[in-house]
Amino acid sequence: MSKFFLYLRTNTFRKNLIYAIVGIIALFVLVYFGLRVYTKHGDRQEVPVLKGLHIGEAIDILKKAGLEYQVDSVYQMDTRPGLVIDQDPEPASAVKGGRTIYLTMITQTAPEIAFPEVVDKTLIEVISIIKNHSLVLGDTTYINDIARDVVLDAQFGGQPITAGRMIPKGSRINLVLGNGRGNDQVNIPELVGLPYSEAEFALRGLGLVIGNISFADGSRDTLNATVVEQTPDISSQFISLGSAIHLKLSNSVVPTAPSTINE
């Protein structure tokens, strides 16, 4: 132990101690300044506002600022293609040179999706399905069918489309719906004001028949009579084929003449 204390008093120990201290200080200075250079300490700048710019303009700004970039794309209907809609970090954030800025832009090409199943579903259901699949509801056409407001067919580009077919997002889809009447119903015609012979002809042409006939003036002459009342009237709108329309006639009413348009 005494030799150890004697060694601490020698010049050799003092020199080694000084070398060690100098080495530690040099290592600390080297690490300190090395980290400052590596981490670009003090090299800070604000992220420019890129949202709302075209992707080309945004990239030019980032290049001039010495910043890197990475671009992702999404599709949105009714939005200008190439428009930057999001950025990370946000504008005015402080970043170091060379930092990567992540941009999200609107792509010009719509991605394709599988057309969903819509046939035999109600109109309310299909509207929700179309919206959730980023499609657009086009025209709705009604045809005679007992199922009211039920989708009987879907069309894309004027042609029927089946579930599973790949179509671009934002496509316009036209629907064919049932009107709830079926094929055995027709519109009730307006007979009031027509001569009896014309009313009879109109009913036969629609597949309807004349029911009970009564007279408003006590006459029994159907040959020169005019229809003054009908049951059911046109407010009922529809009636089944083969149904009867009851008429009230009068011989004292002048038949309504067809209107003419002067050209």
DRENPA-3360 file (N, C-alpha, C; in nm, 2 decimals, always signed):
BEGIN
1 = MSKFFLYL = +0.08/-0.12/+0.00/+0.00/+0.00/+0.00/+0.09/+0.13/+0.00 ~ +0.20/+0.12/+0.07/+0.29/+0.23/+0.08/+0.35/+0.26/-0.05 ~ +0.38/+0.16/-0.13/+0.43/+0.17/-0.27/+0.33/+0.25/-0.36 ~ +0.21/+0.22/-0.34/+0.10/+0.29/-0.42/+0.10/+0.43/-0.40 ~ +0.11/+0.47/-0.27/+0.11/+0.61/-0.23/+0.24/+0.68/-0.28 ~ +0.35/+0.61/-0.28/+0.47/+0.66/-0.33/+0.46/+0.69/-0.48 ~ +0.39/+0.59/-0.55/+0.37/+0.61/-0.69/+0.29/+0.73/-0.73 ~ +0.19/+0.76/-0.65/+0.11/+0.88/-0.67/+0.19/+1.01/-0.67;
9 = RTNTFRKN = +0.31/+1.00/-0.60/+0.39/+1.12/-0.58/+0.49/+1.14/-0.70 ~ +0.50/+1.04/-0.78/+0.60/+1.04/-0.89/+0.56/+1.13/-1.00 ~ +0.66/+1.17/-1.09/+0.63/+1.25/-1.21/+0.56/+1.17/-1.31 ~ +0.59/+1.04/-1.32/+0.52/+0.95/-1.41/+0.37/+0.96/-1.39 ~ +0.32/+0.94/-1.27/+0.18/+0.95/-1.24/+0.12/+1.08/-1.28 ~ +0.19/+1.19/-1.24/+0.14/+1.32/-1.28/+0.12/+1.34/-1.43 ~ +0.22/+1.29/-1.50/+0.21/+1.30/-1.65/+0.09/+1.22/-1.70 ~ +0.08/+1.10/-1.65/-0.03/+1.01/-1.70/-0.16/+1.07/-1.67;
17 = LIYAIVGI = -0.17/+1.13/-1.55/-0.30/+1.20/-1.50/-0.33/+1.31/-1.59 ~ -0.23/+1.39/-1.63/-0.25/+1.51/-1.71/-0.30/+1.46/-1.85 ~ -0.23/+1.36/-1.90/-0.27/+1.30/-2.04/-0.42/+1.25/-2.04 ~ -0.45/+1.19/-1.93/-0.59/+1.13/-1.92/-0.69/+1.25/-1.91 ~ -0.66/+1.35/-1.84/-0.76/+1.46/-1.83/-0.77/+1.53/-1.96 ~ -0.66/+1.55/-2.03/-0.66/+1.62/-2.16/-0.74/+1.53/-2.26 ~ -0.71/+1.40/-2.25/-0.78/+1.31/-2.34/-0.93/+1.31/-2.32 ~ -0.98/+1.31/-2.20/-1.12/+1.32/-2.17/-1.18/+1.45/-2.22;
25 = IALFVLVY = -1.11/+1.56/-2.19/-1.16/+1.69/-2.24/-1.17/+1.69/-2.39 ~ -1.07/+1.64/-2.46/-1.07/+1.64/-2.60/-1.18/+1.55/-2.66 ~ -1.21/+1.43/-2.59/-1.31/+1.34/-2.63/-1.45/+1.41/-2.61 ~ -1.46/+1.48/-2.50/-1.59/+1.55/-2.47/-1.62/+1.66/-2.58 ~ -1.51/+1.74/-2.61/-1.53/+1.85/-2.71/-1.56/+1.79/-2.85 ~ -1.49/+1.68/-2.88/-1.52/+1.61/-3.01/-1.66/+1.56/-3.02 ~ -1.71/+1.49/-2.91/-1.85/+1.44/-2.91/-1.95/+1.55/-2.92 ~ -1.92/+1.66/-2.84/-2.01/+1.77/-2.83/-2.03/+1.84/-2.97;
33 = FGLRVYTK = -1.92/+1.87/-3.03/-1.93/+1.94/-3.16/-1.97/+1.85/-3.27 ~ -1.93/+1.72/-3.26/-1.98/+1.62/-3.36/-2.13/+1.61/-3.36 ~ -2.18/+1.60/-3.24/-2.33/+1.59/-3.23/-2.40/+1.71/-3.28 ~ -2.35/+1.83/-3.26/-2.41/+1.95/-3.31/-2.41/+1.95/-3.46 ~ -2.30/+1.90/-3.52/-2.29/+1.90/-3.67/-2.39/+1.79/-3.72 ~ -2.39/+1.67/-3.65/-2.47/+1.56/-3.70/-2.62/+1.59/-3.69 ~ -2.66/+1.66/-3.58/-2.80/+1.69/-3.56/-2.84/+1.82/-3.62 ~ -2.74/+1.89/-3.68/-2.77/+2.02/-3.74/-2.83/+2.12/-3.64;
41 = HGDRQEVP = -2.76/+2.12/-3.53/-2.81/+2.21/-3.42/-2.80/+2.36/-3.47 ~ -2.91/+2.42/-3.45/-2.92/+2.56/-3.49/-2.97/+2.58/-3.63 ~ -2.98/+2.47/-3.71/-3.03/+2.48/-3.84/-3.18/+2.45/-3.84 ~ -3.26/+2.55/-3.82/-3.40/+2.53/-3.81/-3.47/+2.63/-3.90 ~ -3.58/+2.58/-3.96/-3.66/+2.67/-4.05/-3.81/+2.63/-4.04 ~ -3.89/+2.72/-4.09/-4.04/+2.69/-4.08/-4.08/+2.62/-4.21 ~ -4.17/+2.52/-4.18/-4.23/+2.45/-4.30/-4.32/+2.54/-4.37 ~ -4.30/+2.56/-4.50/-4.39/+2.65/-4.58/-4.53/+2.59/-4.59;
49 = VLKGLHIG = -4.62/+2.68/-4.62/-4.76/+2.64/-4.65/-4.78/+2.58/-4.78 ~ -4.81/+2.45/-4.79/-4.82/+2.38/-4.91/-4.97/+2.34/-4.95 ~ -5.05/+2.33/-4.84/-5.19/+2.30/-4.87/-5.25/+2.40/-4.97 ~ -5.33/+2.34/-5.06/-5.40/+2.43/-5.16/-5.32/+2.45/-5.28 ~ -5.19/+2.42/-5.28/-5.10/+2.44/-5.40/-5.11/+2.31/-5.49 ~ -5.07/+2.33/-5.62/-5.06/+2.22/-5.71/-4.93/+2.15/-5.66 ~ -4.93/+2.02/-5.68/-4.81/+1.93/-5.64/-4.68/+1.98/-5.70 ~ -4.68/+2.03/-5.82/-4.56/+2.08/-5.88/-4.51/+2.20/-5.81;
57 = EAIDILKK = -4.60/+2.30/-5.78/-4.55/+2.41/-5.70/-4.50/+2.38/-5.57 ~ -4.56/+2.28/-5.50/-4.52/+2.24/-5.36/-4.38/+2.18/-5.37 ~ -4.36/+2.10/-5.47/-4.23/+2.03/-5.48/-4.12/+2.14/-5.50 ~ -4.14/+2.23/-5.59/-4.04/+2.34/-5.62/-4.01/+2.42/-5.49 ~ -4.11/+2.45/-5.41/-4.08/+2.52/-5.29/-4.00/+2.44/-5.19 ~ -4.03/+2.31/-5.18/-3.95/+2.22/-5.09/-3.81/+2.21/-5.14 ~ -3.79/+2.20/-5.27/-3.65/+2.19/-5.32/-3.57/+2.31/-5.29 ~ -3.63/+2.43/-5.31/-3.56/+2.55/-5.28/-3.53/+2.57/-5.13;
65 = AGLEYQVD = -3.61/+2.51/-5.04/-3.59/+2.52/-4.90/-3.50/+2.41/-4.85 ~ -3.45/+2.32/-4.94/-3.36/+2.22/-4.90/-3.43/+2.11/-4.82 ~ -3.56/+2.09/-4.84/-3.63/+1.99/-4.77/-3.67/+1.87/-4.86 ~ -3.67/+1.75/-4.81/-3.71/+1.63/-4.88/-3.86/+1.62/-4.88 ~ -3.92/+1.54/-4.97/-4.06/+1.52/-4.97/-4.10/+1.38/-5.01 ~ -4.22/+1.34/-4.96/-4.27/+1.21/-5.00/-4.42/+1.23/-5.03 ~ -4.47/+1.18/-5.14/-4.61/+1.21/-5.19/-4.69/+1.09/-5.18 ~ -4.81/+1.10/-5.12/-4.92/+1.00/-5.12/-5.04/+1.06/-5.19;
73 = SVYQMDTR = -5.12/+0.98/-5.25/-5.24/+1.03/-5.32/-5.37/+0.96/-5.28 ~ -5.47/+1.04/-5.29/-5.61/+0.99/-5.27/-5.70/+1.04/-5.38 ~ -5.81/+0.98/-5.39/-5.91/+1.03/-5.49/-6.03/+1.09/-5.43 ~ -6.07/+1.21/-5.47/-6.19/+1.28/-5.42/-6.26/+1.33/-5.54 ~ -6.39/+1.31/-5.54/-6.48/+1.36/-5.65/-6.49/+1.51/-5.64 ~ -6.50/+1.57/-5.75/-6.53/+1.72/-5.76/-6.41/+1.80/-5.70 ~ -6.29/+1.74/-5.70/-6.17/+1.82/-5.65/-6.07/+1.82/-5.76 ~ -6.00/+1.93/-5.78/-5.90/+1.94/-5.89/-5.78/+1.84/-5.87;
81 = PGLVIDQD = -5.75/+1.76/-5.97/-5.64/+1.67/-5.96/-5.51/+1.74/-5.94 ~ -5.42/+1.68/-5.86/-5.29/+1.74/-5.84/-5.29/+1.84/-5.72 ~ -5.40/+1.86/-5.66/-5.41/+1.96/-5.55/-5.36/+1.90/-5.42 ~ -5.27/+1.97/-5.35/-5.22/+1.92/-5.21/-5.33/+1.95/-5.11 ~ -5.38/+1.85/-5.04/-5.48/+1.86/-4.94/-5.44/+1.84/-4.80 ~ -5.31/+1.79/-4.78/-5.27/+1.77/-4.65/-5.11/+1.77/-4.65 ~ -5.05/+1.80/-4.54/-4.91/+1.80/-4.52/-4.87/+1.77/-4.38 ~ -4.76/+1.70/-4.36/-4.70/+1.67/-4.23/-4.55/+1.68/-4.23;
89 = PEPASAVK = -4.49/+1.77/-4.15/-4.55/+1.85/-4.04/-4.64/+1.96/-4.10 ~ -4.72/+2.02/-4.01/-4.81/+2.13/-4.04/-4.73/+2.26/-4.08 ~ -4.79/+2.35/-4.15/-4.72/+2.48/-4.19/-4.68/+2.55/-4.06 ~ -4.56/+2.62/-4.07/-4.50/+2.70/-3.97/-4.43/+2.61/-3.86 ~ -4.43/+2.48/-3.87/-4.36/+2.40/-3.78/-4.21/+2.42/-3.80 ~ -4.13/+2.41/-3.70/-3.98/+2.43/-3.71/-3.92/+2.29/-3.74 ~ -3.85/+2.28/-3.85/-3.78/+2.16/-3.88/-3.63/+2.19/-3.92 ~ -3.55/+2.09/-3.93/-3.41/+2.10/-3.97/-3.40/+2.08/-4.12;
97 = GGRTIYLT = -3.29/+2.13/-4.18/-3.27/+2.11/-4.32/-3.27/+1.96/-4.36 ~ -3.32/+1.93/-4.47/-3.32/+1.79/-4.52/-3.44/+1.71/-4.46 ~ -3.52/+1.77/-4.38/-3.63/+1.69/-4.32/-3.73/+1.65/-4.43 ~ -3.79/+1.53/-4.42/-3.89/+1.49/-4.52/-4.03/+1.54/-4.48 ~ -4.09/+1.61/-4.58/-4.22/+1.66/-4.56/-4.32/+1.56/-4.64 ~ -4.42/+1.52/-4.57/-4.51/+1.42/-4.63/-4.64/+1.50/-4.69 ~ -4.66/+1.48/-4.81/-4.77/+1.55/-4.88/-4.88/+1.45/-4.93 ~ -5.00/+1.49/-4.92/-5.11/+1.41/-4.97/-5.18/+1.49/-5.08;
105 = MITQTAPE = -5.19/+1.43/-5.20/-5.25/+1.51/-5.31/-5.37/+1.43/-5.37 ~ -5.44/+1.50/-5.45/-5.56/+1.44/-5.52/-5.51/+1.38/-5.65 ~ -5.54/+1.25/-5.67/-5.50/+1.18/-5.79/-5.60/+1.20/-5.90 ~ -5.55/+1.20/-6.02/-5.64/+1.22/-6.14/-5.72/+1.10/-6.18 ~ -5.66/+0.98/-6.15/-5.73/+0.86/-6.19/-5.81/+0.80/-6.08 ~ -5.93/+0.78/-6.10/-6.02/+0.72/-5.99/-5.99/+0.57/-5.97 ~ -5.97/+0.53/-5.85/-5.95/+0.39/-5.83/-6.08/+0.31/-5.86 ~ -6.06/+0.19/-5.89/-6.18/+0.10/-5.92/-6.23/+0.03/-5.80;
113 = IAFPEVVD = -6.36/+0.01/-5.79/-6.42/-0.07/-5.68/-6.52/-0.17/-5.74 ~ -6.55/-0.27/-5.66/-6.64/-0.37/-5.71/-6.79/-0.31/-5.68 ~ -6.87/-0.32/-5.79/-7.00/-0.27/-5.77/-7.08/-0.35/-5.67 ~ -7.15/-0.29/-5.58/-7.22/-0.36/-5.47/-7.35/-0.42/-5.52 ~ -7.41/-0.51/-5.44/-7.54/-0.57/-5.47/-7.65/-0.47/-5.44 ~ -7.73/-0.43/-5.53/-7.84/-0.34/-5.51/-7.98/-0.39/-5.55 ~ -7.98/-0.49/-5.63/-8.11/-0.54/-5.68/-8.19/-0.60/-5.57 ~ -8.32/-0.58/-5.57/-8.42/-0.62/-5.47/-8.40/-0.56/-5.34;
121 = KTLIEVIS = -8.33/-0.45/-5.33/-8.32/-0.37/-5.21/-8.40/-0.24/-5.23 ~ -8.45/-0.18/-5.12/-8.53/-0.06/-5.12/-8.44/+0.06/-5.17 ~ -8.51/+0.16/-5.22/-8.44/+0.28/-5.27/-8.36/+0.34/-5.16 ~ -8.41/+0.35/-5.04/-8.34/+0.41/-4.93/-8.21/+0.34/-4.89 ~ -8.22/+0.20/-4.90/-8.10/+0.12/-4.87/-8.00/+0.15/-4.98 ~ -8.04/+0.15/-5.10/-7.95/+0.16/-5.22/-7.88/+0.30/-5.22 ~ -7.95/+0.40/-5.18/-7.89/+0.54/-5.18/-7.78/+0.54/-5.08 ~ -7.80/+0.47/-4.96/-7.69/+0.46/-4.86/-7.57/+0.38/-4.91;
129 = IIKNHSLV = -7.60/+0.27/-4.98/-7.50/+0.18/-5.03/-7.41/+0.26/-5.14 ~ -7.48/+0.33/-5.23/-7.41/+0.40/-5.33/-7.32/+0.51/-5.27 ~ -7.37/+0.58/-5.17/-7.29/+0.68/-5.11/-7.17/+0.63/-5.04 ~ -7.19/+0.51/-4.97/-7.08/+0.45/-4.90/-6.97/+0.40/-4.99 ~ -7.01/+0.37/-5.12/-6.91/+0.32/-5.21/-6.86/+0.43/-5.30 ~ -6.88/+0.55/-5.26/-6.83/+0.67/-5.34/-6.88/+0.67/-5.48 ~ -7.00/+0.63/-5.50/-7.07/+0.64/-5.63/-7.17/+0.75/-5.63 ~ -7.22/+0.78/-5.75/-7.32/+0.89/-5.76/-7.45/+0.84/-5.81;
137 = LGDTTYIN = -7.56/+0.87/-5.75/-7.69/+0.83/-5.79/-7.74/+0.91/-5.91 ~ -7.77/+0.85/-6.02/-7.81/+0.92/-6.14/-7.96/+0.92/-6.15 ~ -8.02/+0.89/-6.27/-8.16/+0.89/-6.29/-8.23/+0.77/-6.23 ~ -8.36/+0.79/-6.19/-8.44/+0.68/-6.14/-8.56/+0.67/-6.23 ~ -8.58/+0.55/-6.28/-8.69/+0.52/-6.38/-8.79/+0.42/-6.31 ~ -8.92/+0.45/-6.32/-9.02/+0.36/-6.26/-9.09/+0.28/-6.37 ~ -9.11/+0.15/-6.34/-9.18/+0.06/-6.43/-9.29/-0.01/-6.35 ~ -9.38/-0.07/-6.42/-9.49/-0.14/-6.35/-9.43/-0.26/-6.28;
145 = DIARDVVL = -9.45/-0.27/-6.15/-9.40/-0.38/-6.07/-9.47/-0.37/-5.93 ~ -9.51/-0.48/-5.87/-9.58/-0.48/-5.75/-9.50/-0.43/-5.63 ~ -9.37/-0.44/-5.64/-9.28/-0.39/-5.54/-9.25/-0.24/-5.56 ~ -9.30/-0.16/-5.47/-9.29/-0.01/-5.48/-9.15/+0.03/-5.42 ~ -9.08/+0.12/-5.50/-8.95/+0.17/-5.46/-8.85/+0.07/-5.43 ~ -8.86/-0.05/-5.50/-8.76/-0.15/-5.49/-8.68/-0.15/-5.62 ~ -8.54/-0.16/-5.60/-8.46/-0.16/-5.72/-8.47/-0.29/-5.80 ~ -8.51/-0.28/-5.92/-8.52/-0.39/-6.01/-8.40/-0.41/-6.10;
153 = DAQFGGQP = -8.33/-0.30/-6.13/-8.21/-0.31/-6.22/-8.12/-0.19/-6.19 ~ -8.00/-0.20/-6.22/-7.90/-0.09/-6.21/-7.83/-0.08/-6.34 ~ -7.80/+0.05/-6.38/-7.73/+0.07/-6.51/-7.61/+0.16/-6.50 ~ -7.51/+0.13/-6.57/-7.39/+0.21/-6.58/-7.35/+0.23/-6.72 ~ -7.34/+0.36/-6.76/-7.31/+0.39/-6.90/-7.42/+0.34/-7.00 ~ -7.54/+0.34/-6.95/-7.65/+0.30/-7.04/-7.67/+0.15/-7.05 ~ -7.59/+0.07/-6.98/-7.60/-0.08/-6.98/-7.62/-0.13/-6.84 ~ -7.69/-0.25/-6.83/-7.71/-0.31/-6.70/-7.58/-0.35/-6.64;
161 = ITAGRMIP = -7.57/-0.33/-6.51/-7.45/-0.37/-6.44/-7.48/-0.46/-6.32 ~ -7.39/-0.56/-6.31/-7.42/-0.66/-6.20/-7.32/-0.65/-6.09 ~ -7.35/-0.70/-5.98/-7.27/-0.69/-5.86/-7.13/-0.76/-5.88 ~ -7.02/-0.69/-5.84/-6.89/-0.75/-5.85/-6.81/-0.69/-5.97 ~ -6.88/-0.62/-6.06/-6.81/-0.56/-6.17/-6.72/-0.44/-6.12 ~ -6.60/-0.43/-6.17/-6.51/-0.32/-6.13/-6.55/-0.19/-6.21 ~ -6.57/-0.08/-6.14/-6.60/+0.04/-6.20/-6.53/+0.15/-6.12 ~ -6.50/+0.27/-6.19/-6.43/+0.38/-6.12/-6.52/+0.44/-6.01;
169 = KGSRINLV = -6.45/+0.48/-5.90/-6.52/+0.56/-5.80/-6.58/+0.68/-5.86 ~ -6.69/+0.73/-5.81/-6.75/+0.85/-5.87/-6.84/+0.82/-5.99 ~ -6.86/+0.69/-6.03/-6.94/+0.66/-6.14/-7.08/+0.69/-6.12 ~ -7.16/+0.73/-6.22/-7.30/+0.76/-6.21/-7.38/+0.63/-6.23 ~ -7.47/+0.60/-6.14/-7.55/+0.48/-6.15/-7.70/+0.52/-6.16 ~ -7.76/+0.47/-6.27/-7.90/+0.49/-6.29/-7.98/+0.37/-6.23 ~ -8.10/+0.39/-6.18/-8.17/+0.28/-6.11/-8.31/+0.27/-6.18 ~ -8.36/+0.14/-6.19/-8.49/+0.11/-6.24/-8.57/+0.06/-6.12;
177 = LGNGRGND = -8.68/+0.12/-6.09/-8.76/+0.09/-5.97/-8.90/+0.05/-6.00 ~ -8.96/-0.03/-5.91/-9.10/-0.06/-5.92/-9.19/+0.05/-5.87 ~ -9.30/+0.06/-5.94/-9.40/+0.17/-5.90/-9.51/+0.12/-5.81 ~ -9.51/-0.01/-5.77/-9.61/-0.06/-5.68/-9.74/-0.09/-5.74 ~ -9.75/-0.08/-5.88/-9.88/-0.10/-5.94/-9.89/-0.24/-6.00 ~ -9.78/-0.30/-6.04/-9.79/-0.42/-6.11/-9.83/-0.40/-6.26 ~ -9.83/-0.51/-6.33/-9.87/-0.50/-6.47/-10.02/-0.51/-6.50 ~ -10.10/-0.52/-6.40/-10.24/-0.53/-6.42/-10.32/-0.40/-6.38;
185 = QVNIPELV = -10.25/-0.29/-6.38/-10.31/-0.16/-6.34/-10.28/-0.06/-6.45 ~ -10.38/+0.03/-6.47/-10.37/+0.13/-6.57/-10.41/+0.26/-6.51 ~ -10.38/+0.37/-6.58/-10.42/+0.50/-6.53/-10.57/+0.52/-6.57 ~ -10.64/+0.58/-6.47/-10.79/+0.61/-6.50/-10.80/+0.72/-6.60 ~ -10.87/+0.71/-6.71/-10.87/+0.81/-6.81/-10.98/+0.92/-6.77 ~ -10.96/+1.04/-6.82/-11.05/+1.15/-6.80/-11.16/+1.14/-6.91 ~ -11.28/+1.11/-6.86/-11.39/+1.08/-6.96/-11.50/+1.20/-6.96 ~ -11.50/+1.28/-6.85/-11.60/+1.39/-6.84/-11.58/+1.48/-6.96;
193 = GLPYSEAE = -11.69/+1.51/-7.03/-11.69/+1.60/-7.14/-11.68/+1.53/-7.28 ~ -11.66/+1.40/-7.27/-11.65/+1.32/-7.40/-11.79/+1.27/-7.44 ~ -11.82/+1.26/-7.56/-11.94/+1.19/-7.61/-11.93/+1.04/-7.56 ~ -12.05/+0.98/-7.54/-12.05/+0.85/-7.48/-11.98/+0.75/-7.57 ~ -11.99/+0.77/-7.70/-11.92/+0.67/-7.79/-11.77/+0.68/-7.78 ~ -11.72/+0.80/-7.76/-11.57/+0.82/-7.75/-11.53/+0.76/-7.61 ~ -11.61/+0.78/-7.51/-11.57/+0.73/-7.37/-11.57/+0.58/-7.38 ~ -11.67/+0.52/-7.44/-11.67/+0.37/-7.45/-11.55/+0.32/-7.53;
201 = FALRGLGL = -11.51/+0.39/-7.64/-11.39/+0.35/-7.71/-11.26/+0.36/-7.63 ~ -11.25/+0.47/-7.55/-11.13/+0.49/-7.47/-11.12/+0.38/-7.36 ~ -11.23/+0.34/-7.30/-11.23/+0.24/-7.20/-11.19/+0.10/-7.25 ~ -11.24/+0.07/-7.37/-11.21/-0.06/-7.43/-11.06/-0.06/-7.47 ~ -11.01/+0.05/-7.51/-10.86/+0.05/-7.55/-10.77/+0.03/-7.43 ~ -10.82/+0.07/-7.31/-10.74/+0.05/-7.19/-10.77/-0.08/-7.12 ~ -10.86/-0.16/-7.17/-10.89/-0.29/-7.10/-10.99/-0.27/-6.99 ~ -11.07/-0.16/-6.99/-11.17/-0.13/-6.89/-11.30/-0.15/-6.95;
209 = VIGNISFA = -11.41/-0.15/-6.86/-11.54/-0.17/-6.91/-11.63/-0.06/-6.86 ~ -11.75/-0.04/-6.92/-11.85/+0.05/-6.87/-11.93/-0.02/-6.77 ~ -11.95/+0.05/-6.65/-12.03/-0.01/-6.55/-12.17/+0.04/-6.56 ~ -12.22/+0.09/-6.45/-12.36/+0.14/-6.44/-12.37/+0.28/-6.52 ~ -12.48/+0.30/-6.59/-12.50/+0.42/-6.66/-12.63/+0.49/-6.60 ~ -12.61/+0.61/-6.57/-12.73/+0.69/-6.52/-12.73/+0.82/-6.60 ~ -12.85/+0.89/-6.59/-12.87/+1.01/-6.67/-12.90/+1.13/-6.57 ~ -12.84/+1.24/-6.60/-12.86/+1.36/-6.52/-12.98/+1.43/-6.55;
217 = DGSRDTLN = -13.04/+1.41/-6.68/-13.15/+1.49/-6.72/-13.27/+1.40/-6.75 ~ -13.27/+1.27/-6.70/-13.38/+1.19/-6.72/-13.39/+1.12/-6.86 ~ -13.31/+1.16/-6.95/-13.31/+1.10/-7.08/-13.25/+0.96/-7.08 ~ -13.28/+0.88/-7.18/-13.22/+0.74/-7.20/-13.15/+0.73/-7.33 ~ -13.12/+0.84/-7.39/-13.05/+0.84/-7.52/-12.90/+0.84/-7.50 ~ -12.83/+0.73/-7.52/-12.69/+0.72/-7.51/-12.62/+0.77/-7.64 ~ -12.69/+0.76/-7.75/-12.62/+0.79/-7.88/-12.57/+0.94/-7.88 ~ -12.65/+1.03/-7.83/-12.61/+1.17/-7.84/-12.57/+1.23/-7.70;
225 = ATVVEQTP = -12.55/+1.14/-7.60/-12.52/+1.18/-7.47/-12.37/+1.21/-7.45 ~ -12.35/+1.29/-7.35/-12.21/+1.33/-7.31/-12.19/+1.29/-7.16 ~ -12.07/+1.25/-7.13/-12.03/+1.21/-7.00/-12.02/+1.34/-6.91 ~ -12.10/+1.34/-6.80/-12.09/+1.46/-6.71/-12.03/+1.42/-6.57 ~ -12.01/+1.29/-6.55/-11.96/+1.24/-6.42/-11.91/+1.10/-6.44 ~ -11.80/+1.06/-6.37/-11.75/+0.92/-6.38/-11.71/+0.88/-6.24 ~ -11.72/+0.75/-6.21/-11.68/+0.69/-6.08/-11.61/+0.56/-6.11 ~ -11.49/+0.54/-6.06/-11.40/+0.64/-5.99/-11.35/+0.75/-6.09;
233 = DISSQFIS = -11.32/+0.87/-6.03/-11.27/+0.97/-6.12/-11.12/+0.97/-6.12 ~ -11.05/+1.06/-6.19/-10.91/+1.05/-6.21/-10.83/+1.08/-6.08 ~ -10.89/+1.12/-5.97/-10.82/+1.14/-5.85/-10.77/+1.01/-5.79 ~ -10.83/+0.90/-5.83/-10.79/+0.76/-5.79/-10.66/+0.72/-5.86 ~ -10.64/+0.78/-5.97/-10.51/+0.76/-6.05/-10.51/+0.62/-6.12 ~ -10.51/+0.51/-6.04/-10.49/+0.38/-6.11/-10.61/+0.29/-6.08 ~ -10.63/+0.19/-6.17/-10.73/+0.09/-6.15/-10.69/-0.03/-6.22 ~ -10.74/-0.15/-6.17/-10.70/-0.28/-6.23/-10.77/-0.30/-6.36;
241 = LGSAIHLK = -10.70/-0.37/-6.45/-10.75/-0.41/-6.58/-10.88/-0.49/-6.56 ~ -10.98/-0.46/-6.65/-11.11/-0.53/-6.64/-11.21/-0.46/-6.55 ~ -11.16/-0.36/-6.48/-11.25/-0.29/-6.38/-11.36/-0.21/-6.46 ~ -11.47/-0.17/-6.39/-11.57/-0.10/-6.45/-11.57/+0.05/-6.41 ~ -11.60/+0.14/-6.50/-11.61/+0.28/-6.47/-11.76/+0.32/-6.49 ~ -11.82/+0.37/-6.38/-11.96/+0.40/-6.39/-11.97/+0.55/-6.44 ~ -12.07/+0.57/-6.53/-12.09/+0.69/-6.60/-12.22/+0.76/-6.57 ~ -12.22/+0.89/-6.57/-12.35/+0.96/-6.56/-12.35/+1.05/-6.69;
249 = LSNSVVPT = -12.46/+1.04/-6.77/-12.47/+1.10/-6.90/-12.57/+1.21/-6.90 ~ -12.56/+1.30/-7.00/-12.66/+1.40/-7.02/-12.67/+1.44/-7.16 ~ -12.79/+1.46/-7.21/-12.81/+1.50/-7.35/-12.82/+1.65/-7.37 ~ -12.81/+1.73/-7.25/-12.82/+1.87/-7.26/-12.68/+1.94/-7.26 ~ -12.57/+1.86/-7.25/-12.44/+1.92/-7.25/-12.37/+1.90/-7.38 ~ -12.31/+2.01/-7.43/-12.24/+2.00/-7.56/-12.11/+1.94/-7.54 ~ -12.07/+1.84/-7.61/-11.94/+1.77/-7.59/-11.82/+1.87/-7.61 ~ -11.72/+1.85/-7.53/-11.60/+1.94/-7.54/-11.53/+1.91/-7.67;
257 = APSTINE = -11.51/+2.02/-7.75/-11.43/+2.01/-7.87/-11.28/+2.00/-7.84 ~ -11.21/+1.92/-7.92/-11.06/+1.91/-7.90/-11.00/+2.05/-7.92 ~ -10.91/+2.09/-7.84/-10.84/+2.22/-7.85/-10.75/+2.22/-7.97 ~ -10.73/+2.33/-8.04/-10.64/+2.34/-8.15/-10.54/+2.45/-8.11 ~ -10.42/+2.43/-8.17/-10.31/+2.53/-8.14/-10.27/+2.59/-8.28 ~ -10.28/+2.72/-8.28/-10.24/+2.79/-8.41/-10.09/+2.79/-8.42 ~ -10.04/+2.74/-8.53/-9.90/+2.74/-8.55/-9.86/+2.86/-8.64;
% end
